[in-house]
């Protein structure tokens, strides 16, 4: 079955199943209402029978509560299958290159990063949006970090192994996505929770406050009983003064605890479900096995503990209810749940960050596994300590398959430059991005869009989209010089830099550009740098002869057939011999003599 047909079948099946659950839920909603009224009627009838009525009420409430819980699971199943249907519809759209329903990762854009802006890593219709299947903010951040920073050879290997394992676990992956679809989290709320983990306890460390937690309910009950049977309320209320004084004395600290934790309640509930889904699966790859093992530390597993923390915070959040003042006066409600929080903190404060780290890494693996599943012809690169980049049939991941033109590339990664010339629109910039993006994918542990890919550890530095910065009074030419300075310093300082430059020094006159470009190329060679440089300056092609093999000319040509331009987007050896600017200007209505 073709991939699109498979997703369509799953989308339809899950949608139909969701509709069945919905009908079932509606039917039992009526049954539930009828049972309630029958129970109320029977209780009313038995009212005069004393203990029989009480016994019936207790039994009825227990049975009815279980029925309500069962009824709610039907709705949860309905929602889950609706989410599964949406997951598959998203993948159908993705295969048709409509993937703007996924998070774009715009928040990770960084103009100072070595390559992310030039390589379209983040933002609308970026590779991150194409690849991302994370539902949590921490998962998205982890995926962005993997794409932004090269991993070691060992880490790449274990990531590849884990991606291979998850690739064909379609049901597990999609159920994980469906569970996480309703997650609405915020990095700021999680950071606040992490700060709370390091706050000093003040209830659990206080002998008198712990005594007060036990004594306060007795004072509360005594006050009510005395008021009802013995003394005026003006006197009974005196019994609540100690509780009021304790609440006033601890209000500032309780507010601080609540401020750091209150927004985490729903986030933790969703995370607990995701972690539980991981706990229920068995993994064989080294990375997934170790990440799952993190959730089984101590007496209870992570999902249970995180769920418990969510519950405790939910009870503390009751203080937002205006009627919570009664609970506080009678039971010191806030302090009771702060005490529970502090007990949880004492046991798990070191584990919670590790659980978050494991969860986010598994989400990143899932994103790459889905990418591999959707592109089964892509391959895992071989990253070895060598000095050669070898690529067979490499294409741009963000160009639809039927329109994608693939090219080969072989070059040393030390003291070697490929100088690429070509006419306008011939595909030079696309080829540069194709190479850069696939190297980035290789160094993140992902599959690459190629038939074969062999490379050493590389860090891509690029200069393609330098623009002026008015707020810094910086022209586009000066911005490019600053960018080139960063690349030069990186090449001088490190051995694994692969630079990608597009039309360097374009902001100055042709003489300066040619002189400066020759000097820059020679400096890169002297520093044993390696990379690709695209240029319209055909005279730079003469440098190949005297370079002793350190420079090789490549080009992308264009043909004119019947007055129309024909592009093949194929890389060839040599200096470009084709020109198309005048023809393009004529087509735009510019008269050229």
C-alpha positions in Angstrom: 0.0 0.0 0.0 1.3 3.5 -0.9 2.0 5.7 2.0 -0.7 8.2 1.2 -3.3 5.4 0.8 -2.2 4.0 4.2 -2.6 7.4 5.9 -6.0 7.9 4.2 -7.3 4.5 5.4 -6.1 5.1 8.9 -7.6 8.6 8.9 -11.0 7.2 7.8 -10.9 4.2 10.3 -10.1 6.5 13.3 -12.7 9.0 12.2 -15.3 6.3 12.0 -14.3 4.8 15.4 -14.5 8.3 17.0 -18.0 8.7 15.6 -19.0 5.3 17.2 -17.6 6.5 20.6 -19.5 9.7 20.2 -22.9 8.0 19.6 -22.2 5.6 22.5 -21.4 8.6 24.8 -24.6 10.4 23.8 -26.7 7.2 24.4 -25.2 6.6 27.8 -25.6 10.3 28.7 -29.4 9.7 28.5 -29.0 6.4 30.5 -27.0 8.2 33.1 -29.6 10.9 33.5 -32.4 8.3 33.8 -30.4 6.3 36.4 -29.9 9.4 38.5 -33.6 10.2 38.6 -34.5 6.6 39.4 -32.0 6.6 42.2 -33.3 9.9 43.6 -36.9 8.5 43.4 -36.0 5.3 45.2 -34.1 7.2 47.9 -37.1 9.5 48.4 -39.4 6.5 48.7 -37.1 4.8 51.2 -36.6 8.0 53.3 -39.0 6.9 56.0 -37.2 3.6 56.4 -34.2 5.2 58.2 -31.0 3.1 57.9 -32.3 1.3 54.7 -32.4 4.7 52.9 -28.9 5.5 54.1 -27.5 2.2 53.0 -29.2 2.5 49.6 -27.8 6.0 49.2 -24.2 4.9 49.9 -24.4 1.9 47.6 -26.1 4.0 44.8 -23.5 6.8 45.0 -20.6 4.3 44.8 -22.1 2.4 41.8 -23.1 5.7 40.1 -19.7 7.1 40.5 -18.1 4.1 38.8 -20.7 4.4 36.0 -19.8 8.1 35.6 -16.1 7.2 35.4 -16.7 4.5 32.8 -18.9 7.0 30.9 -16.1 9.6 30.8 -13.6 7.0 29.4 -15.9 6.7 26.4 -15.5 10.4 25.8 -11.7 10.2 26.3 -11.6 7.4 23.7 -13.6 9.5 21.3 -11.2 12.4 21.7 -8.2 10.2 21.3 -9.5 8.7 18.1 -10.4 12.1 16.7 -6.8 13.1 17.5 -5.5 10.0 15.7 -7.6 10.9 12.7 -6.1 14.4 12.7 -2.6 13.0 13.0 -3.1 11.0 9.8 -4.8 13.9 8.0 -1.8 16.0 8.9 0.5 13.4 7.3 -1.6 13.3 4.2 -1.3 17.1 3.9 2.4 16.7 4.6 2.9 14.3 1.7 1.3 16.9 -0.5 3.8 19.5 0.8 1.2 21.3 3.0 2.9 21.3 6.4 2.1 24.7 7.8 -0.1 22.9 10.4 3.1 22.0 12.3 4.9 24.4 14.6 7.4 26.5 12.5 10.0 27.0 15.2 10.1 30.7 14.5 11.1 31.2 18.2 14.4 29.5 17.5 15.5 31.8 14.7 18.8 33.4 15.5 20.6 35.8 13.0 23.9 35.2 14.9 23.7 31.4 14.4 26.4 30.0 12.0 23.8 28.7 9.4 20.2 28.6 10.6 18.9 31.6 8.7 20.6 30.8 5.4 19.6 27.1 5.5 15.9 27.8 6.3 16.1 25.8 9.5 13.3 27.7 11.3 10.3 29.8 10.4 7.4 29.3 7.9 8.0 26.5 5.4 11.3 25.7 7.1 12.9 22.3 7.6 11.9 22.4 11.3 8.3 22.8 10.3 8.7 20.0 7.7 10.2 17.6 10.3 8.7 18.6 13.6 6.2 16.3 15.3 6.7 17.4 18.9 3.7 18.5 20.9 5.6 19.9 23.9 7.7 23.0 24.1 10.6 21.0 25.5 10.4 18.5 22.6 10.5 21.4 20.1 13.4 23.0 21.9 15.3 19.7 21.9 14.7 19.1 18.1 15.8 22.7 17.4 19.0 22.1 19.4 19.7 18.9 17.5 19.4 20.8 14.2 21.4 23.7 15.5 24.4 22.0 17.0 26.4 19.1 15.5 26.6 15.9 17.6 29.6 13.7 18.2 30.1 10.6 16.0 29.1 8.4 18.9 25.9 10.4 19.6 25.0 10.4 15.9 25.4 6.6 15.8 23.0 6.0 18.7 20.5 8.5 17.5 20.5 6.7 14.1 19.9 3.4 15.9 16.9 4.9 17.8 15.4 6.5 14.7 15.6 3.1 12.9 13.7 1.4 15.8 10.9 4.0 15.9 10.6 4.3 12.2 8.2 1.4 11.7 6.4 1.7 15.1 3.7 3.7 13.4 0.9 2.9 16.0 3.1 3.8 18.9 4.3 7.0 17.3 0.8 8.1 16.3 -0.7 7.2 19.7 2.1 9.3 21.3 1.2 12.2 19.1 -2.5 11.9 19.7 -2.0 11.9 23.5 0.1 15.0 23.2 -2.1 16.9 20.9 -4.0 18.7 23.6 -0.8 19.7 25.4 -0.5 23.4 25.9 2.7 24.1 27.8 5.0 27.1 28.2 8.7 27.1 28.7 8.3 30.0 31.2 5.9 27.9 33.3 8.3 25.0 33.3 11.2 27.2 34.3 9.1 28.5 37.2 8.4 24.9 38.3 12.2 24.2 38.2 12.9 27.2 40.4 10.4 25.9 42.9 12.3 22.6 43.0 15.2 24.5 44.6 13.1 26.6 47.1 13.7 25.9 50.7 10.8 24.1 52.5 9.1 26.1 55.3 6.2 23.9 56.4 7.8 20.5 56.4 10.8 21.9 58.3 8.6 23.6 61.0 7.6 21.4 63.9 4.9 23.9 65.0 3.3 24.3 61.6 3.1 20.5 61.2 1.4 20.3 64.6 -1.0 23.1 63.5 -2.0 21.0 60.5 -3.3 18.3 62.7 -4.8 20.5 65.4 -6.6 23.1 63.1 -9.4 20.7 62.0 -10.3 19.9 65.6 -10.5 23.6 66.4 -12.7 24.1 63.4 -15.1 21.3 64.3 -15.2 22.4 68.0 -16.0 26.0 67.0 -19.1 24.8 65.0 -20.3 22.5 67.7 -20.0 25.1 70.4 -21.8 27.6 68.3 -24.7 25.3 67.5 -25.2 23.9 71.0 -23.6 26.0 73.7 -22.2 29.5 73.1 -22.9 32.5 70.8 -21.0 32.7 67.5 -19.1 35.7 68.8 -17.3 33.5 71.3 -17.0 30.5 69.0 -15.2 32.5 66.4 -12.3 33.0 68.8 -11.3 29.4 68.1 -10.5 30.4 64.5 -8.1 33.2 65.5 -5.0 30.9 65.7 -5.6 29.6 62.2 -6.1 33.1 60.9 -2.8 34.2 62.5 -0.9 31.3 61.1 -2.4 32.0 57.6 -1.4 35.6 57.8 2.1 34.8 58.9 2.7 32.3 56.1 0.8 34.1 53.3 3.8 35.5 51.6 5.6 32.2 51.4 2.5 30.3 50.3 2.0 32.9 47.5 5.6 32.5 46.4 5.1 28.7 46.2 1.8 29.0 44.4 3.3 31.5 41.9 6.0 29.0 40.9 3.7 26.0 40.6 0.1 27.0 39.7 0.5 27.0 35.9 2.2 23.6 35.9 -0.9 21.6 36.9 -2.3 20.8 33.5 1.1 20.6 31.9 2.2 17.9 34.3 -1.0 16.0 33.8 -0.3 15.8 30.0 3.3 15.0 30.5 2.3 12.1 32.8 0.2 10.6 30.1 3.1 10.9 27.6 5.6 9.4 30.0 3.2 6.6 30.8 3.0 5.8 27.0 6.8 5.5 27.0 6.9 3.4 30.1 4.5 0.9 28.5 6.7 0.3 25.5 9.9 -1.9 25.4 12.8 -0.5 23.4 16.0 -2.3 22.2 18.1 0.5 20.9 20.7 1.9 23.3 19.4 5.5 23.5 15.7 4.7 23.8 16.4 1.9 26.3 18.4 4.3 28.5 15.9 7.2 28.1 13.0 4.9 29.2 15.0 3.6 32.1 15.2 7.2 33.5 11.4 6.9 34.3 11.9 3.9 36.6 13.9 5.4 39.5 12.8 4.9 43.1 9.7 3.3 44.5 7.2 4.5 41.9 7.6 5.2 38.2 7.8 8.7 36.8 4.3 8.9 35.3 2.7 8.1 38.7 4.9 10.6 40.5 4.3 13.4 37.9 0.5 12.7 38.0 0.7 12.9 41.8 2.5 16.3 41.6 -0.2 17.6 39.2 -2.9 16.5 41.7 -1.2 18.2 44.6 -0.9 21.5 42.6 -4.5 21.2 41.6 -5.6 21.0 45.2 -3.4 24.0 46.1 -5.0 25.9 43.2 -8.3 25.6 45.1 -7.2 28.7 46.9 -8.2 30.6 43.8 -11.8 29.8 44.7 -13.5 32.6 46.9 -14.9 29.9 49.2 -11.4 28.5 49.9 -11.1 30.9 52.9 -13.5 28.5 54.7 -11.2 25.5 54.0 -8.2 27.5 55.2 -9.8 28.6 58.4 -11.1 25.2 59.2 -8.2 23.0 58.0 -5.2 25.3 57.0 -5.9 24.0 53.4 -3.0 25.9 51.7 -0.4 24.8 54.2 -1.6 21.2 54.1 -1.0 21.1 50.3 2.2 23.1 50.5 3.4 20.5 53.0 2.5 17.7 50.4 4.4 19.7 47.8 7.5 19.9 49.9 7.4 16.2 50.7 7.2 15.5 46.9 10.0 18.0 46.3 12.3 16.3 48.9 12.1 13.0 47.1 11.9 13.9 43.4 13.5 17.3 42.9 16.6 15.8 41.2 14.5 13.4 39.1 12.0 15.7 37.6 14.5 17.6 35.3 15.9 14.2 34.2 12.3 13.1 33.3 11.8 16.2 31.3 15.1 15.7 29.5 14.3 12.1 28.6 10.8 13.1 27.4 12.1 15.8 25.1 14.7 13.6 23.5 12.2 10.9 22.8 10.0 13.5 21.1 13.0 14.6 19.0 13.7 11.0 18.0 10.0 10.6 17.1 10.2 13.6 14.7 13.2 12.2 12.9 11.6 8.7 12.8 8.5 10.1 11.2 10.7 11.9 8.7 12.4 8.7 7.8 9.1 6.8 7.6 7.7 9.4 5.2 10.9 9.4 3.1 12.0 5.7 3.1 14.4 6.3 0.1 16.5 8.7 2.2 19.6 7.2 3.8 21.6 7.5 7.0 24.9 9.2 6.4 28.2 7.6 7.5 30.1 10.0 9.7 33.8 9.0 10.0 37.1 10.7 11.0 38.3 11.3 7.4 38.9 14.3 5.2 36.5 13.8 2.4 32.9 14.6 1.6 31.3 12.1 -0.8 27.7 12.5 -1.9 25.7 10.5 -4.4 22.4 11.9 -5.7 21.8 14.6 -3.1 18.6 16.6 -3.3 17.0 19.4 -1.3 14.6 18.1 1.4 12.2 20.9 1.0 11.6 20.4 -2.8 8.9 18.0 -3.7 10.2 14.7 -4.9 8.9 14.8 -8.5 10.5 18.3 -9.0 13.7 17.6 -7.1 17.0 17.5 -9.1 19.7 15.6 -7.4 23.5 16.1 -7.8 26.7 14.4 -6.8 29.5 16.0 -4.9 33.0 14.8 -3.9 35.6 17.0 -2.3 38.3 17.1 0.4 37.2 18.8 3.6 40.6 20.4 4.2 42.2 23.1 2.1 39.8 22.8 -0.8 37.1 25.1 -2.3 34.5 24.4 -5.0 34.0 27.6 -6.9 30.5 27.5 -8.5 29.6 29.9 -11.4 26.4 30.1 -13.3 23.8 32.5 -14.7 20.9 33.9 -12.8 18.3 31.3 -11.7 20.5 28.4 -12.7 20.2 26.9 -9.2 23.5 27.8 -7.5 22.0 29.0 -4.3 19.7 26.0 -4.1 22.7 23.7 -4.5 24.5 25.5 -1.7 21.5 25.1 0.6 21.0 21.5 -0.5 24.6 20.7 0.6 24.5 22.8 3.8 21.1 21.4 5.0 22.0 17.8 4.3 25.3 18.2 6.2 23.3 19.7 9.1 20.9 16.7 9.0 23.8 14.3 8.9 25.4 15.9 12.0 22.0 15.9 13.9 21.7 12.1 13.5 18.9 12.3 10.9 18.5 10.6 7.5 19.6 12.8 4.6 18.1 13.4 1.1 20.6 11.4 -0.9 21.4 7.8 -2.1 24.8 7.8 -0.4 26.4 10.3 2.0 29.8 10.0 3.6 31.4 12.9 5.6 33.7 13.7 8.5 32.3 15.7 11.5 31.5 19.1 10.1 30.0 22.4 11.3 28.4 24.5 8.6 29.1 28.3 8.5 27.3 30.3 5.8 27.0 33.8 4.4 24.1 34.0 2.0 21.4 36.3 3.4 23.2 39.2 5.0 21.0 42.3 5.3 21.4 45.8 6.6 20.5 46.5 10.3 19.1 50.0 10.6 18.9 49.8 14.4 22.7 49.3 14.4 23.3 51.7 11.5 24.9 48.8 9.6 24.8 48.6 5.8 24.3 45.2 4.1 27.9 45.3 2.9 29.3 45.9 6.4 26.9 43.2 7.8 28.4 40.8 5.2 32.0 41.7 6.3 31.1 41.1 9.9 29.7 37.7 8.9 32.8 36.8 6.9 35.0 37.8 9.8 33.1 35.3 12.0 33.6 32.6 9.4 37.3 33.4 9.0 37.9 33.2 12.7 36.0 29.9 12.9 38.1 28.4 10.1 41.3 29.6 11.8 40.3 28.2 15.2 38.7 24.9 14.3 39.4 22.0 11.9 35.8 20.9 11.1 34.4 24.0 9.5 32.6 23.8 6.2 31.8 27.2 4.8 29.1 28.1 2.3 29.3 31.5 0.7 26.9 33.0 -1.9 28.0 35.9 -4.1 30.6 37.3 -1.7 31.3 41.1 -1.4 28.3 41.8 -3.6 27.8 45.3 -1.9 30.9 46.9 -3.6 32.1 47.6 -7.1 33.3 44.9 -9.4 37.0 45.7 -9.1 36.9 45.7 -5.3 34.7 42.6 -5.3 37.1 40.6 -7.6 40.2 41.7 -5.6 38.6 41.0 -2.2 37.2 37.7 -3.3 40.6 36.4 -4.6 42.2 37.4 -1.3 39.5 35.8 0.8 39.7 32.5 -1.2 43.4 32.4 -0.9 43.2 33.0 2.9 40.7 30.2 3.3 43.1 27.9 1.4 46.0 28.9 3.5 44.0 28.3 6.7 43.1 24.8 5.3 39.5 25.7 5.1 37.0 23.9 2.9 33.6 24.8 1.4 31.5 26.0 -1.5 31.5 29.5 -3.0 29.0 30.6 -5.6 29.8 33.7 -7.7 29.0 35.6 -10.9 32.6 36.7 -11.1 33.8 34.4 -13.9 37.4 35.7 -13.7 37.8 33.9 -10.3 37.7 30.7 -12.3 41.3 31.4 -13.4 42.5 30.7 -9.8 42.0 26.9 -10.4 45.1 26.6 -12.6 47.5 27.9 -10.0 45.9 26.3 -7.0 47.5 22.9 -7.2 44.1 21.2 -6.9 43.0 23.3 -3.9 40.3 25.0 -6.1 38.0 23.3 -8.5 35.5 25.1 -10.9 32.0 23.9 -11.0 29.1 25.5 -12.9 25.3 25.3 -13.5 24.4 26.2 -17.0 21.2 27.3 -18.8 20.1 26.8 -22.4 18.0 29.1 -24.6 15.6 27.2 -26.7 13.1 29.1 -29.0 13.7 32.2 -27.0 13.0 30.5 -23.7 15.3 29.6 -20.8 15.8 25.9 -20.0 17.3 25.0 -16.7 18.5 21.5 -15.8 19.9 22.5 -12.3 22.7 20.0 -12.8 26.2 20.7 -11.5 29.0 20.4 -14.1 32.7 20.9 -14.2 34.2 24.1 -15.5 33.4 27.8 -15.6 29.9 28.8 -16.7 29.6 29.9 -20.4 25.9 30.9 -20.3 24.3 34.3 -19.7 20.6 35.0 -19.3 20.3 38.4 -17.6 19.5 40.3 -20.8 16.9 37.8 -21.9 15.3 37.9 -18.5 15.2 41.7 -18.6 13.6 41.6 -22.1 10.9 39.2 -20.8 10.2 41.8 -18.0 9.7 44.5 -20.6 13.1 46.3 -20.4 14.2 47.4 -23.8 17.8 46.5 -24.5 19.5 47.7 -27.7 
